[in-house]
Amino acid sequence: MDVCNVKRTHHEPCEAGHYMTEDGCHQCPENTWSEDGASSCNQCPDGKMSDAGSKSEDDCHHEPCEAGHYMTENGCMQCEENTWSEDGASSCNQCPDGKMSNVGSKSTMRGCLSS
């Protein structure tokens, strides 16, 4: 039987990723999280998201970056001049020697033009 559908009394705390109501344990919705024994779910920090049933703030993450940007601890940052990136990048790629690009060049090395 799925734990999400099991009704518990106030003497049996809900597991992480769930919260207690008068009707029993319910799964935390997207963009929230809870630890064991919670009576409510906590919101992810601004700019972060999570799957339903998340069990800690560590489960909250930034949405993947679009092309021309890269992921940092603080979210997406635009690629510098003479670099490029694809969707979901964690870093920007340097244009080949003799080629340059504008800030935030997207997707492929084709964004790098001859100087």
Buried (B, 14 or more C-beta within 10 A) or exposed (E): EEEBEEEBEEEEBBBBBBBBEEEBBBBBEEBBBBBEEBEEBBEBEEEBBBBBBBBEBEBBEBEEBBBBBBBEEEEBEBBBEBBBBBEEBEEBBBBEEEBBBBEBBBBEEEBBEEE
